[in-house]
Amino acid sequence: MRTGTMGRMASLVGRGLVAGLIGTAAMTVSSTIESKLRRRPPSTVPAEVGGEVLGVEPKGEEGEKRLGNLVHWQYGTGLGVLRGALGGFMRDPWAGAVFFGVAWAGSLLMVPRLSEETPPPAEWGTTEVVVDGWHHLVYAAATSLAFSNLLRTGRRK
């Protein structure tokens, strides 16, 4: 790879990480509001899946909460790298649409395989599928908007 290409990819990846952090914050707000409106407890799935993948078992409710937050923020921020890479190969709205599909597919396909408490999406019911899709749409849209703005800002220099 030429130095210019490597620098451009590094820039896209870095902006993707920042955008992923912003998208994760937006998804956190969305899911917090939704859980309060529906009076449901916070999800334990991030801690369960993170524990399974990392081979750790949190001690107590506080440990589970910390692990869940860590996994949620790390996964969402890290997935922003994909959004950055897509930005190097595709234009919007296509890059954003592909990113949404990949982000939601993780929830629909991987989480039920890694979580004993999460059944396959066919057993969720319409409301839960719509709510899950909404949160992932919020995440993907916020990540994509942040990425596009960061990219535009970088081009002005």
Secondary structure as GFF3:
##gff-version 3
##sequence-region A 1 157
A	DSSP	alpha_helix	3	38	.	.	.	ID=ss1
A	DSSP	alpha_helix	45	54	.	.	.	ID=ss2
A	DSSP	alpha_helix	60	89	.	.	.	ID=ss3
A	DSSP	alpha_helix	94	105	.	.	.	ID=ss4
A	DSSP	pi_helix	106	110	.	.	.	ID=ss5
A	DSSP	alpha_helix	111	114	.	.	.	ID=ss6
A	DSSP	three_ten_helix	121	123	.	.	.	ID=ss7
A	DSSP	alpha_helix	126	155	.	.	.	ID=ss8
###
